[in-house]
Amino acid sequence: MVSIADYYAGKNVLITGATGFMGKVLVEKLLRSCPEVQTLYLLVRPKAGQSMQERVSDMIKCKVFDRVREDNPDFHQKIVPISSELTQPALAISPEDVERLTSCVNIIFHCAATIRFDEPLKHALQLNVMATQQLLNLAQQMHHLQAFIHISTAYANCNRRHIDEIIYPPPVEPKKLIDSLEWMEDSIVRDITPRLIGERPNTYTYTKALAECVVQKESSKLSIGIIRPSIVGASWQEPFPGWIDNFNGPSGVFIAAGKGILRTMRANNDAVADLIPVDVVINLTLAAGWYTAVHRPKTALVYNCTTGGTNPFHWGEIEHHVMSSFKRNPLEQAFRRPNANITSNYLMNQYWILVSHKFPALIYDLYLRLSGQKPQMMRIFNRLHKAIGLLEYFSSQDWEWNSENMSMLMSHLSPEDRKTFNFDVRQLNWPEYIDNYCIGTKKYVLNEDMSDIPAARQHLRKLRNIRYTFNTLLLVFIWRVFIARSQMARNIWYFVVSLCFKFLSYFRASSTLTN
């Protein structure tokens, strides 16, 4: 059996979503572990005043490509950007580029999607469903295509508690839905969206389920594989531990907790936090591309890429390790000392939001106003509450995913490929991974220097002293206002203090007798 690296040698690969988080890791892994790959064609659109070439140029300057850059300084010559717009007819690819792609591409990795949970339904359909259909249409024109790998999500069928590696019937026929919404005004679509998505929590999971149906319909004409990752987090091992470049998902929550901004979050401490490292997803994706092309399965194979079934880790454990990590390696200029609390009780969560979020934000904004600055803390907390609210559905429940295809694929790999393209999550050490994840948010997202950790620790000590001073003043205030003015309150206070002294005296006497 040909190895994975040998299979990709001389192949032309088309990748969508290459400038995104997973796309960068996919491009880097292909170039580093499959150095004989012929060409990587990246579908890229101009964005924010940057041309297609400028976006790709910025991408390859990213730190994630440092290892590739050391091995091959000219790796960028294998990358060919193709101007494209996923929301336009035929993906807005020029006829010349279409001819080039259809004549040489061997494998397609479709990573592009909108991952915003609150995306308007029309736009989510355009990016996640219609763009997938148009890419499939292009794939059918390719003369040498051997595999089409579609990146979905493990939560596409989150309305079920047990999820097998099959494509479930869609909630609605995708084409009928697209045709129906085409003539509707955005306000009408927004009003009917909750009824359309039903038991699913958002338009992202809903449209991802529809996209799987669209892909399945073409499985008789193309060799197709579908990867379903759960919550994609920082890298485990490659290209180096803890690499992350965005605030999405758990990364933003970790940073908010490390800064002392987040103090409470509604989640189930005992629920499995199904995080999956990005390099595990990419290794599985490349292995699935190899298997699909070499074995040409008769039906589309689905791979549930999750950790909960084989190496579970819970939200309560994540809270503990994140707090411990940020106390050892604090973020710079923290708002407060890291001390987040997870609770599943709605009323308790609302109480802590009021006491630990809104009240301090109001005080700090008042201070900013008095000092002539623009208030911003309440706005930050409102955005944080919105982001956490979108994650609440996934942090409060458990799912069971079947992963037989993942195990089957692993059994087909040679010992060398298992090491090079490792996706065995049973080897994952969670405390070490979470520690690297937190350090990664500090180094790669916030661009903070590890040499400044002593200063950050000193800042935390300063915040601790401020807290102790505030609590002391609050205690004195309570004494003066409530206790000192009431004879009954003073009697209760003296009774409690005398009990404490008696207990200490008894404890001291017992220790003396024992010695």
ZIWO-V387990 format. One record per residue. N is the residue number from 0. SS is DSSP state (H for helix, E for strand, L for the rest). PSI is psi in radians with two decimals (none if undefined). Layout:
n={N/N}
ss={SS/SS}
psi={PSI/PSI}
This chain:
n={0/1/2/3/4/5/6/7/8/9/10/11/12/13/14/15/16/17/18/19/20/21/22/23/24/25/26/27/28/29/30/31/32/33/34/35/36/37/38/39/40/41/42/43/44/45/46/47/48/49/50/51/52/53/54/55/56/57/58/59/60/61/62/63/64/65/66/67/68/69/70/71/72/73/74/75/76/77/78/79/80/81/82/83/84/85/86/87/88/89/90/91/92/93/94/95/96/97/98/99/100/101/102/103/104/105/106/107/108/109/110/111/112/113/114/115/116/117/118/119/120/121/122/123/124/125/126/127/128/129/130/131/132/133/134/135/136/137/138/139/140/141/142/143/144/145/146/147/148/149/150/151/152/153/154/155/156/157/158/159/160/161/162/163/164/165/166/167/168/169/170/171/172/173/174/175/176/177/178/179/180/181/182/183/184/185/186/187/188/189/190/191/192/193/194/195/196/197/198/199/200/201/202/203/204/205/206/207/208/209/210/211/212/213/214/215/216/217/218/219/220/221/222/223/224/225/226/227/228/229/230/231/232/233/234/235/236/237/238/239/240/241/242/243/244/245/246/247/248/249/250/251/252/253/254/255/256/257/258/259/260/261/262/263/264/265/266/267/268/269/270/271/272/273/274/275/276/277/278/279/280/281/282/283/284/285/286/287/288/289/290/291/292/293/294/295/296/297/298/299/300/301/302/303/304/305/306/307/308/309/310/311/312/313/314/315/316/317/318/319/320/321/322/323/324/325/326/327/328/329/330/331/332/333/334/335/336/337/338/339/340/341/342/343/344/345/346/347/348/349/350/351/352/353/354/355/356/357/358/359/360/361/362/363/364/365/366/367/368/369/370/371/372/373/374/375/376/377/378/379/380/381/382/383/384/385/386/387/388/389/390/391/392/393/394/395/396/397/398/399/400/401/402/403/404/405/406/407/408/409/410/411/412/413/414/415/416/417/418/419/420/421/422/423/424/425/426/427/428/429/430/431/432/433/434/435/436/437/438/439/440/441/442/443/444/445/446/447/448/449/450/451/452/453/454/455/456/457/458/459/460/461/462/463/464/465/466/467/468/469/470/471/472/473/474/475/476/477/478/479/480/481/482/483/484/485/486/487/488/489/490/491/492/493/494/495/496/497/498/499/500/501/502/503/504/505/506/507/508/509/510/511/512/513/514}
ss={L/L/L/H/H/H/H/H/E/L/L/E/E/E/E/E/L/L/L/L/H/H/H/H/H/H/H/H/H/H/H/H/H/L/L/L/E/L/E/E/E/E/E/E/L/L/E/L/L/E/L/H/H/H/H/H/H/H/H/H/L/L/H/H/H/H/H/H/H/H/H/L/L/L/H/H/H/H/E/E/E/E/E/L/L/L/L/L/H/H/H/H/L/L/H/H/H/H/H/H/H/H/H/H/L/L/E/E/E/E/L/L/L/L/L/L/L/L/L/L/H/H/H/H/H/H/H/H/H/H/H/H/H/H/H/H/H/H/H/H/L/L/L/L/L/L/E/E/E/E/E/L/L/L/L/L/L/L/L/L/L/E/E/L/L/L/L/L/L/L/L/L/L/H/H/H/H/H/H/H/H/H/L/L/L/H/H/H/H/H/H/H/H/H/H/H/H/L/L/L/L/L/H/H/H/H/H/H/H/H/H/H/H/H/H/H/H/L/L/L/L/L/L/E/E/E/E/E/E/L/E/E/E/L/L/L/L/L/L/L/L/L/L/L/L/L/L/L/L/H/H/H/H/H/H/H/H/H/L/L/L/L/L/E/E/E/L/L/L/L/L/E/L/L/E/E/E/H/H/H/H/H/H/H/H/H/H/H/H/H/H/H/H/H/H/L/L/L/L/L/E/E/E/E/E/L/L/L/L/L/L/L/L/E/H/H/H/H/H/H/H/H/H/H/H/H/H/H/L/L/L/L/L/L/L/L/L/L/L/L/E/E/E/L/L/H/H/H/H/H/H/H/H/H/H/H/H/H/H/H/H/H/H/H/H/H/H/H/H/H/L/L/L/L/L/L/H/H/H/H/H/H/H/H/H/H/H/H/H/H/H/H/H/H/H/L/L/L/L/E/E/L/L/H/H/H/H/H/H/H/H/L/L/L/H/H/H/H/H/H/L/L/L/L/H/H/H/L/L/H/H/H/H/H/H/H/H/H/H/H/H/H/H/H/H/L/L/L/L/H/H/H/H/H/H/H/H/H/H/H/H/H/H/H/H/H/H/H/H/H/H/H/H/H/H/H/H/H/H/H/H/H/H/L/L/L/H/H/H/H/H/H/H/H/H/H/H/H/H/H/H/H/H/H/H/H/H/H/H/H/H/H/H/H/L}
psi={2.27/2.46/2.91/-0.83/-0.71/-0.61/-0.76/-0.21/2.23/0.05/2.63/2.20/2.33/2.25/2.27/2.65/0.45/-0.41/-0.04/3.14/-0.98/-0.63/-0.72/-0.76/-0.64/-0.83/-0.80/-0.78/-0.72/-0.81/-0.58/-0.78/-0.26/1.15/-0.29/0.11/2.48/-1.15/2.48/1.97/2.12/2.12/2.03/2.48/2.60/2.53/2.38/0.79/0.03/2.42/2.97/-0.79/-0.67/-0.67/-0.75/-0.68/-0.73/-0.66/-0.79/-0.18/-0.17/2.62/-0.45/-0.38/0.18/-0.72/-0.71/-0.70/-0.62/-0.73/-0.67/1.63/-0.35/0.41/-0.47/-0.32/-0.32/-0.10/2.17/1.91/2.47/2.13/2.24/2.71/1.93/-0.38/-0.03/2.74/2.43/0.40/0.24/0.58/2.33/2.68/-0.63/-0.74/-0.63/-0.78/-0.72/-0.79/-0.77/-0.34/-0.25/-0.35/2.34/-0.55/2.48/2.29/1.95/1.68/-0.28/2.39/2.80/2.23/0.14/2.20/-0.49/0.42/2.36/2.48/-0.72/-0.80/-0.67/-0.67/-0.72/-0.83/-0.72/-0.46/-1.02/-0.69/-0.67/-0.75/-0.73/-0.59/-0.64/-0.67/-0.73/-0.70/-0.62/-0.30/-0.16/2.26/-0.44/0.35/2.30/-0.37/2.50/1.97/2.11/2.24/2.00/-2.50/2.56/-0.29/0.22/-0.51/0.75/-0.10/-0.12/2.61/-0.57/2.17/2.03/2.99/1.06/2.86/2.03/2.71/2.44/2.71/-0.42/2.70/2.07/-0.79/-0.70/-0.72/-0.78/-0.77/-0.64/-0.67/-0.26/-0.66/-0.14/2.55/2.70/-0.62/-0.65/-0.77/-0.71/-0.65/-0.60/-0.09/-0.82/-0.66/-0.59/-0.79/-0.31/-2.14/-0.17/2.62/-0.33/3.01/-0.42/-0.96/-0.61/-0.87/-0.48/-0.63/-0.72/-0.69/-0.66/-0.66/-0.75/-0.74/-0.73/-0.63/-0.40/0.07/-0.31/-0.31/-0.38/2.69/1.98/2.47/2.51/2.18/2.22/1.52/2.68/-2.21/1.87/2.18/-2.91/2.87/2.62/-0.91/-0.61/2.56/-0.32/2.70/2.39/0.18/2.29/2.56/0.34/2.96/0.10/2.67/-2.33/-0.41/-0.83/-0.65/-0.76/-0.78/-0.76/-0.68/-0.71/-0.56/-0.14/0.15/-0.83/2.12/-0.29/2.58/2.38/2.01/2.89/2.00/-0.55/-0.05/2.55/2.23/1.69/1.21/2.53/2.16/2.51/-0.62/-0.47/-0.78/-0.77/-0.71/-0.75/-0.71/-0.80/-0.68/-0.67/-0.65/-0.75/-0.86/-0.74/-0.71/-0.68/-0.75/-0.35/1.16/2.60/-0.49/2.84/2.18/2.36/2.35/1.91/1.88/1.50/2.98/-0.35/-0.58/-0.43/-0.49/1.23/2.58/2.44/2.80/-0.63/-0.68/-0.67/-0.77/-0.82/-0.83/-0.59/-0.80/-0.73/-0.72/-0.78/-0.34/-0.54/-0.68/1.27/2.68/2.70/2.55/0.84/2.56/-0.70/2.98/2.44/2.17/1.08/2.68/2.27/2.31/2.57/-0.10/2.16/-0.82/-0.70/-0.69/-0.73/-0.63/-0.82/-0.55/-0.75/-0.83/-0.74/-0.25/-1.11/-0.75/-0.86/-0.60/-0.72/-0.74/-0.77/-0.68/-0.62/-0.74/-0.73/-0.71/-0.79/-0.48/0.16/0.27/2.90/2.21/2.44/-0.27/-0.72/-0.64/-0.69/-0.76/-0.64/-0.72/-0.68/-0.77/-0.65/-0.78/-0.74/-0.65/-0.62/-0.48/-0.26/-0.67/-0.67/-0.31/0.03/0.02/2.90/2.57/2.74/2.11/2.28/2.40/0.65/-0.68/-0.61/-0.74/-0.69/-0.78/-0.71/-0.64/-0.36/-0.17/2.55/2.81/-0.65/-0.74/-0.59/-0.56/-0.75/-0.65/1.07/2.10/0.46/1.69/-0.12/-0.39/-0.11/2.15/1.86/-0.86/-0.74/-0.72/-0.80/-0.66/-0.79/-0.61/-0.84/-0.72/-0.64/-0.68/-0.60/-0.79/-0.74/-0.49/-0.86/-0.14/0.75/2.52/2.31/-0.40/-0.24/0.14/-0.73/-0.70/-0.65/-0.65/-0.70/-0.66/-0.70/-0.68/-0.67/-0.74/-0.66/-0.75/-0.67/-0.71/-0.79/-0.72/-0.77/-0.77/-0.65/-0.79/-0.65/-0.71/-0.74/-0.71/-0.78/-0.69/-0.83/-0.67/-0.70/-0.87/-0.81/-0.36/-0.05/2.19/-0.73/-0.75/-0.68/-0.72/-0.75/-0.75/-0.83/-0.63/-0.79/-0.78/-0.75/-0.65/-0.72/-0.75/-0.70/-0.71/-0.75/-0.70/-0.74/-0.75/-0.69/-0.72/-0.71/-0.72/-0.68/-0.79/-0.71/-0.73/none}
